[in-house]
Structures are given as structure tokens and as C-alpha cells.
Amino acid sequence: AVPETLDACMRAHIERVLARCRGRIEGSGGAADVLGINPHTLRARMRRLGIAWQRFRNPHAGAG
């Protein structure tokens, strides 16, 4: 089997963290915080990898 590319591994890892953080990128407990990188850097990588954070948002977040 052919090993995954670095981009594919990075995409999968970022998506797992975004799912855990419910699409939150910034702030304490946000994906950038969990990954240990600057939020701007995370957004740039997401753009390059074609990851839309909106897919990971809970439509009922903040309700109630």
C-alpha cells in the first residue's frame, strides 16, 4: 500500500481536531490552541488543504 501524503495526514488530523472543537479555531480549547499553532497559520493551512471549518460547527451552538 502507498503511504498517505503529508498533506493527507495533516488534513485528517486537522479535521479530527476541528470536529473535537466543534469548528472553533481561536481561543482556549480552540483547534489552534489544541494543535499548538497560531490561528492565522491554521486558517492558512485549512485554505491550502481545502478544509471548511463550517462543516464542523454545531448548528445549535450557542442556542439556549
N, C-alpha and C positions, 0 to 999 in steps of 0.2 A: 504494500500500500504506500502511496505517496504521502509524505508528511504534509500537514497543513502549512500554508504560508504564514509568515509572521503577521501579516495584515488580518488573515482569517482568525488566528488565535487572539489577536488584540480585539477584533470586532466582537468575538464571542465573549471575551472577558468583560469588556465594557458593557455589553448588553446584559450580562448577568448582574453586574453591579447596578446598572440603571434599574433593572427590574426590582432588585432588593431595596433600592432607594426610591422606588415609585416615580422615577423620572426626574427627581430632584438633582440638580447639578451642583449648586452652590450651598454654602452654609455647613454648619456642623451636621455630620451624618449624611451629607450630600455625596454624590458619586465622586466628585473631585477630591473631597476630603478622604473618602474610603480608599481611593486609588493613590492618594498622596501626591497629586499634581494640581497645578493651578487650574481654576475653572476655565480660563481662556484657552489654555492648552488642551483641555478635554474637549471643549467645543470645536476647536480646530481639527482635532483628530476625528471627532464624530463626523464633521463635514467631509473630511477626506475619505472616511470609510463608509459614508452614506448611511449613517445611523440617525434616525429621527427620535429625539427624546420624547416627543408627544405620544409615541406608541406605548410608552411605559407609564404614562400618567393614569391615575385612577380617576375616572370621570366624576366620582363623588368626593374627591379630595377637597377638604375644606368645608364641606357641607355639614351643617349642624353645629 
